Amino acid sequence: MSTAPVPESFYCRRCRRALNIRFNNLGMIVEYLHAAEQRGQPSDHRPEPAPLTEIPAPIIECDFCSAPGAAWIYRCANQVTDARRVTAQVVAVGDYQSRHHAARVRRTDTEHAFTQAWGECWSACQGCADLVEARDLYGLIGRVVESLPAKLTRGKHLMRTRGQLHDRYSDVFHTLAPGRGRIAPGHPLGIWT
């Protein structure tokens, strides 16, 4: 077994948990977010970013379902998601008046808001790792949806959430590098075979 060079993730010095990075349209870092905030949960402090190897005893959670005690690290192509902000919505005046101020939107204008960087390394608990190894995309999505807060999976939100997970995890599966690293004490980047 050997320790393979893996691009480092950023973790918070204060809580020792993973951070996500957001970039502006110029590629500059504009924000660090706790991974829990990305999943719709609150954080009680601002991120204090540092490379994973500088964090004593990091708390490595599953990047898929958020279970504590991730067991494996997978590598894939750098995953990014572009988010857009609505700048204007256009409706027809006649339509607006005849529908009692409830007109359909005829055109929506947007602009780049930020780029979410998910990274090249994904940690997985044993349950999610089994699904990744089997390349069971829909099983993995189902497992992750069960772990999300209800506000992201209730009613019409479920379809949107499953669609976003499908987009993100499809890219992970399509660019997955061979092998995986076993997370062990003193080896937060994994021991690769």
Summary of the structure (lengths in Angstrom):
residues: 193
radius of gyration: 19.5
end to end distance: 4.8
largest distance: 71.2
contacts: 526
relative contact order: 0.21
helix: 28%
strand: 34%
